């Protein structure tokens, strides 16, 4: 009987196929991760939502100003609140409302609301201020 020499022994094909598939999956996932994708940060998403809210609030302020309050307290309160939230002073509006419609405690609160100046970027170098 003649025995032929075989380089491959029985049972070695399956491990080679498994290792080859694992290498292919590894290379495919590395290629997929190499494709650049822009994912906005949480701060960027939050800033976008805030810009949307600000735009909606300013549109509502313009709508309420154009339609007038007709001495309706709910509309007047909403307009005064929106003005203060937008960083504007509600004092002139409250004075006008009280002259036309009478005193209102809620409007007095919005008149006394402090103004918050918008933040401006500041560049401060505490140790190297001479640079």
C-alpha positions in Angstrom: 0.0 0.0 0.0 1.1 3.3 -0.9 0.6 6.2 1.4 0.7 9.6 0.0 2.1 12.3 2.1 -0.4 15.1 2.7 0.6 18.6 3.8 -2.9 19.0 5.3 -4.0 16.7 7.9 -7.6 16.0 8.6 -9.4 18.7 10.7 -7.2 21.7 9.8 -9.5 23.3 7.3 -12.2 24.4 9.8 -9.8 26.4 12.0 -8.2 28.1 9.0 -11.7 29.1 7.7 -12.7 30.5 11.1 -9.5 32.5 11.5 -9.8 33.9 8.0 -13.4 35.0 8.6 -12.4 36.6 11.9 -9.6 38.5 10.1 -12.0 39.7 7.4 -14.5 40.9 10.0 -11.7 42.7 11.9 -10.5 44.4 8.7 -14.1 45.3 7.7 -14.8 47.0 11.0 -11.5 48.8 10.9 -12.4 50.1 7.5 -15.9 51.2 8.6 -14.4 53.1 11.6 -11.9 54.8 9.3 -14.7 56.6 7.5 -14.9 60.1 9.1 -18.3 61.0 10.6 -19.3 64.2 12.2 -21.2 63.7 15.4 -22.2 66.9 17.2 -21.2 67.0 20.9 -23.8 67.3 23.6 -23.0 71.0 24.0 -23.6 71.6 20.3 -26.9 69.8 20.4 -28.0 71.8 23.5 -26.9 75.0 21.8 -29.0 74.2 18.7 -32.0 73.5 20.9 -31.5 76.8 22.7 -31.3 78.7 19.4 -34.5 77.1 18.3 -36.2 78.0 21.6 -34.9 81.6 21.4 -36.2 82.0 17.8 -39.6 80.7 18.8 -39.7 83.0 21.8 -38.8 86.0 19.7 -41.4 85.1 17.1 -44.0 84.9 19.9 -42.9 88.3 21.3 -43.4 89.8 17.8 -46.8 88.1 17.5 -48.0 89.3 20.9 -46.7 92.8 20.3 -48.4 93.0 16.9 -51.7 91.7 18.1 -51.8 93.8 21.3 -52.8 92.7 24.8 -56.3 94.3 24.9 -55.9 94.5 28.7 -56.0 90.7 29.0 -53.8 89.8 32.0 -52.7 86.4 30.7 -51.4 87.9 27.4 -49.7 90.8 29.2 -48.0 88.4 31.7 -46.8 86.2 28.9 -45.4 89.1 27.0 -43.7 90.6 30.0 -42.2 87.2 30.9 -41.0 86.6 27.4 -39.4 90.0 27.3 -37.5 89.3 30.5 -36.5 85.8 29.4 -35.2 87.3 26.2 -32.9 89.6 28.1 -34.9 92.8 27.5 -36.4 95.1 30.0 -40.1 94.9 30.6 -40.3 98.1 32.5 -41.6 100.3 29.6 -44.2 97.7 28.7 -45.3 97.3 32.3 -45.6 101.0 32.8 -47.7 101.3 29.6 -49.9 98.3 30.6 -50.5 99.7 34.1 -51.3 103.2 32.7 -53.9 101.6 30.3 -55.3 98.8 32.4 -54.5 99.4 36.0 -52.2 97.9 38.6 -51.3 94.2 38.5 -49.0 92.5 41.1 -47.7 90.0 38.5 -46.6 92.9 36.3 -44.9 94.5 39.2 -42.8 91.4 39.6 -41.7 91.5 35.9 -41.0 95.2 36.2 -38.5 94.5 39.0 -36.9 91.6 37.2 -33.1 92.1 36.9 -31.5 92.5 33.5 -28.9 89.9 32.6 -26.3 91.1 30.2 -25.4 88.6 27.5 -22.1 86.9 28.0 -19.3 88.0 25.8 -16.2 86.0 25.3 -13.4 87.1 27.5 -9.8 86.2 27.1 -8.0 86.4 30.3 -4.5 85.1 31.0 -3.8 85.4 34.7 -0.1 84.5 34.7 0.8 85.8 31.3 -1.0 89.1 31.2 1.9 90.9 29.6 1.9 88.7 26.5 
